């Protein structure tokens, strides 16, 4: 597992575009721009990776209104501080296992020698199983 940290929305977006992580964890309260701005920019401007990355908000805001705003803005999960680290690590572990399992199943379906060249796994699946 590799982790990278950013202290601002702009730095986070720069890292994201270069690195393409499987999971994004962001605080809502960030300097200059907030986590809502980050997730909005990520989902609309960061290409395919930004559209599909699992995004987790971690925040001290505990109101239901804020949680719904975060989920509506594009976060997939919402954790409030102080974090229950066992629960948080458990969720991350489950997500990693699910992602690896999904990837292995997709590779099995597609075969190891793809006829689609260097396309991402998502694009290979789309080419193999086009939507109606």
N, C-alpha and C positions, 0 to 999 in steps of 0.2 A: 504494500500500500504506500502510495506517495501522497504527500500533503504539501500544498503551497499556500502561503498566506498573502493577503493584500490588505492595505490600510485604507483604501479608498475604492469607490466604484470604478473610476478610470483604470486604476492599477489592476483591479479584479478582472475587468474586461480584457485588458491587454494579456494578462496571464491566461485567461480562458481561451482566447483565440489561438494562442501559441500552444497551449497544453492540451486542450479538449478533455477535461476530467470526466469521470463517470458520475460524480456527485458534486454538487455545489452546496456549501454550507455558508450562510450569510447572516450577519446580524441585521436587524432592521435599522437601528440607530448607527449611522455611519457619518463621518464628517463630510460636509458640503452637499452630498446627495445621499439619499437613504436607500435601504435595501429594496424598497418598491421601485425606485429608479433603476437599480441594478437588474432586477428580474425583468422589468419591462424592456430595457435595452437588450438584455440577453435573449429574451424570447423573440424580439423583433429584428435585431440587427446582427446577431452572431452566427447566422447561417444555420445549417442543419443541426450542428452540435448544440446550439443554444435552444433549439426547439425541443430537443429530446432529452437533454440532461435532467437528471433528477435534482430538484432544487429544494433545499431545506432551510427554513428560516429559524433562527435562534434569537430570542429576544426577551427583554424584561417586560414587554407589553403583555398584559394578561387578559385584556378585555376580549369578549367574543367578537365585537365589532372589528377590532384590529386583526384578529385571527382570520375572520372572513374576508377582510380586505386583502390580507396577504395571500390567502388561497386563491381569491379571485384575480389577483395580480399575476399569478403564475407560479407561486411556490406550491410544491407538492405536499410538504409536511411542515408542521409548525411546532416548535418546542419552546417552552418558556423557561426562563432562568429563575432560580438556579436549576441547572440541568441535573437530572438523575442520570449520572454517567453510565451506570449499568444498562439502563433502558436505551440510552442514546447509542452506545456501542453495540448493543444487541440489535437495534434497528439497522445500523450501518453494516453489521456483519450479515444480517439477513439479506439486505439489498445487494451486497457483494456476491453472496452465494446465488441469489436469483439471477443476477446479471451473468455470472459465469455459466450457470446452467442453461440460461436462454441462449447464450452464445454457442455453447457446445451443441445444443439441440439444432440450432440453425445451421451450424457447420455440418452436422450430420445430414441434414436435409439437403443442403446444397452440395455436399461432397467437398473434399479438400482441394480439388482442382477446379476452380471456378471458371466457367465459360464467360464470365462477365469481367474478366481482367482485374483491375485494381479498385473496383467500386467498393464503397463501404458496405458493411454487412446489411444495413438497412436498405441500401439501394439494390443490393443483390437480391434480397427477399422481395422487394417491390418488382424487380424484373422477372423473378421466378413465379411470383404469385400476384399478378396485377390486380388492383382493386376494380370492382365493377363499376 
